[in-house]
Amino acid sequence: MSGTLTLVIGGAASGKSAFAEGLVMQTGLDKIYVATARVLDPEMEHKVTRHKEMRGAGWQTIEAPLSPDAVLQAASSTEVVLLDCATMWLMNHLMEERDLSAARTELLDSLECCAADCVVVTNELGLGIVPADPLSRRFRQEQGELNQVLAAQADIVYNVVAGLPQLLKGSV
């Protein structure tokens, strides 16, 4: 039996990660944080450190920039998984020129079969201007499509704007 899938979507610096962490903390279950960001520069290192400090103790952190599937498949119903975030996961696949369709299918299948409750954080990119370069346009398109299939599969969907969550799908 699979757990509940919750999607938390919002813009950059909208408060979506803090909100998602709060949802996970409320469960009382063992907490697994699946990190998809790659630390490639000092600014990203600072951001990752700040996020770890905000979460505090009691989290098992697993770095899975390309394949969180093994973590999701191994998680049990006594755990809750926070995948932060689908946007960085997608960017990692784009930058390595991987098969996005296959990777997306693997991710969705792993989320569907996961015995643990899962919270997935993702960015909404469709509210801005049309990017000037082809890679950025492709990224925006792929992110929009990924968000749509994640939202369709999710039991609960929140949109977070300025730190304020709005329930879009499901009930709590």
C-alpha positions as CSV (number, residue, x, y, z in Angstrom):
1,M,0.0,0.0,0.0
2,S,1.4,3.4,-0.9
3,G,1.5,6.4,1.3
4,T,0.0,9.9,0.7
5,L,1.7,12.1,-1.9
6,T,1.6,15.8,-1.2
7,L,3.0,18.3,-3.7
8,V,4.1,21.7,-2.5
9,I,4.5,24.2,-5.4
10,G,5.5,27.8,-5.4
11,G,7.9,30.4,-6.8
12,A,11.5,30.9,-5.8
13,A,11.9,32.0,-2.1
14,S,8.1,31.6,-1.6
15,G,8.4,29.7,1.6
16,K,7.5,26.4,0.0
17,S,10.4,24.4,1.6
18,A,9.7,25.7,5.1
19,F,6.0,24.9,4.6
20,A,6.8,21.4,3.4
21,E,9.2,20.8,6.3
22,G,6.4,21.9,8.7
23,L,4.1,19.3,7.1
24,V,6.7,16.6,7.6
25,M,7.3,17.6,11.2
26,Q,3.6,17.3,12.1
27,T,3.6,13.6,11.2
28,G,5.6,12.4,14.1
29,L,7.2,9.8,11.7
30,D,10.9,9.2,11.0
31,K,11.9,12.0,8.6
32,I,13.9,11.4,5.5
33,Y,15.1,14.5,3.5
34,V,16.0,13.6,-0.1
35,A,18.3,16.4,-1.4
36,T,18.5,16.9,-5.1
37,A,20.6,20.1,-5.2
38,R,24.2,19.9,-6.2
39,V,26.6,22.2,-4.4
40,L,28.6,23.7,-7.2
41,D,29.4,27.2,-5.8
42,P,29.7,29.1,-2.5
43,E,26.2,30.6,-2.8
44,M,24.6,27.2,-3.2
45,E,26.7,25.8,-0.3
46,H,25.3,28.7,1.9
47,K,21.8,27.9,0.9
48,V,22.1,24.2,1.6
49,T,23.7,25.0,5.0
50,R,20.9,27.4,5.9
51,H,18.2,24.8,5.0
52,K,19.9,22.2,7.1
53,E,20.0,24.6,10.1
54,M,16.4,25.5,9.6
55,R,15.4,21.8,9.6
56,G,17.3,21.1,12.8
57,A,18.1,17.6,14.1
58,G,16.1,14.5,13.6
59,W,16.3,14.3,9.8
60,Q,18.1,11.6,7.8
61,T,19.5,13.4,4.8
62,I,20.2,11.5,1.6
63,E,21.7,13.2,-1.4
64,A,20.1,12.0,-4.6
65,P,20.5,14.6,-7.3
66,L,19.6,12.3,-10.2
67,S,17.9,9.2,-8.7
68,P,15.8,9.3,-5.6
69,D,14.1,6.1,-6.7
70,A,16.0,3.7,-4.4
71,V,15.2,5.9,-1.4
72,L,11.6,6.0,-2.3
73,Q,11.4,2.3,-2.9
74,A,13.1,1.5,0.4
75,A,11.0,3.9,2.6
76,S,8.5,2.3,4.9
77,S,5.1,3.4,6.3
78,T,6.9,4.4,9.6
79,E,8.7,7.1,7.6
80,V,7.9,10.3,5.7
81,V,10.0,11.4,2.8
82,L,10.6,15.1,1.8
83,L,11.9,15.4,-1.7
84,D,13.4,18.8,-2.2
85,C,13.2,19.6,-5.0
86,A,11.8,18.3,-8.3
87,T,13.1,21.5,-10.0
88,M,16.7,20.8,-9.1
89,W,16.2,17.1,-10.0
90,L,14.9,18.1,-13.4
91,M,17.8,20.7,-13.9
92,N,20.3,17.9,-13.1
93,H,18.9,15.7,-15.8
94,L,18.8,18.5,-18.3
95,M,22.4,19.5,-17.7
96,E,23.5,15.9,-18.1
97,E,21.4,15.5,-21.2
98,R,19.6,12.4,-19.8
99,D,16.4,10.9,-21.2
100,L,13.8,13.1,-19.4
101,S,10.8,10.9,-20.3
102,A,12.4,7.8,-18.8
103,A,13.6,9.7,-15.7
104,R,10.2,11.2,-15.1
105,T,8.5,7.8,-15.5
106,E,10.9,6.3,-12.9
107,L,10.3,9.1,-10.5
108,L,6.5,8.9,-10.8
109,D,6.5,5.1,-10.5
110,S,8.7,5.3,-7.4
111,L,6.4,7.9,-5.8
112,E,3.3,5.8,-6.6
113,C,4.8,2.7,-5.1
114,C,6.4,4.3,-2.1
115,A,5.0,2.9,1.2
116,A,5.9,6.1,3.0
117,D,4.0,9.4,2.9
118,C,5.9,11.7,0.5
119,V,6.1,15.5,0.2
120,V,7.6,16.8,-3.0
121,V,8.6,20.4,-3.4
122,T,8.7,22.0,-6.8
123,N,8.9,25.4,-8.4
124,E,6.2,27.1,-10.5
125,L,8.0,28.7,-13.4
126,G,5.1,29.5,-15.7
127,L,4.2,32.9,-14.3
128,G,7.2,34.8,-15.7
129,I,8.3,36.0,-19.1
130,V,9.2,33.7,-22.0
131,P,12.9,33.0,-21.7
132,A,15.2,34.3,-24.4
133,D,17.3,31.2,-25.0
134,P,16.3,27.7,-26.1
135,L,17.7,25.8,-23.0
136,S,15.7,28.0,-20.6
137,R,12.5,27.7,-22.7
138,R,13.0,23.9,-22.7
139,F,13.5,23.9,-19.0
140,R,10.4,26.0,-18.3
141,Q,8.4,23.7,-20.6
142,E,9.7,20.5,-19.0
143,Q,9.1,21.9,-15.5
144,G,5.6,22.8,-16.3
145,E,4.9,19.3,-17.7
146,L,6.5,17.7,-14.7
147,N,4.5,19.8,-12.3
148,Q,1.3,18.9,-14.1
149,V,1.9,15.1,-13.9
150,L,3.0,15.4,-10.2
151,A,-0.1,17.4,-9.4
152,A,-2.3,14.8,-11.2
153,Q,-0.7,12.0,-9.2
154,A,-0.7,13.8,-5.9
155,D,-3.4,13.3,-3.3
156,I,-2.9,16.8,-1.9
157,V,-1.5,19.9,-3.6
158,Y,-0.5,23.2,-2.0
159,N,0.5,26.4,-3.7
160,V,2.7,28.6,-1.5
161,V,3.0,32.4,-2.2
162,A,4.8,34.8,0.2
163,G,4.8,32.0,2.8
164,L,1.1,31.5,2.6
165,P,-0.2,28.1,1.6
166,Q,-3.3,27.6,-0.5
167,L,-4.8,24.2,-0.7
168,L,-5.4,23.4,-4.4
169,K,-6.3,19.7,-4.3
170,G,-7.4,17.2,-1.6
171,S,-8.3,17.7,2.0
172,V,-6.4,17.8,5.2
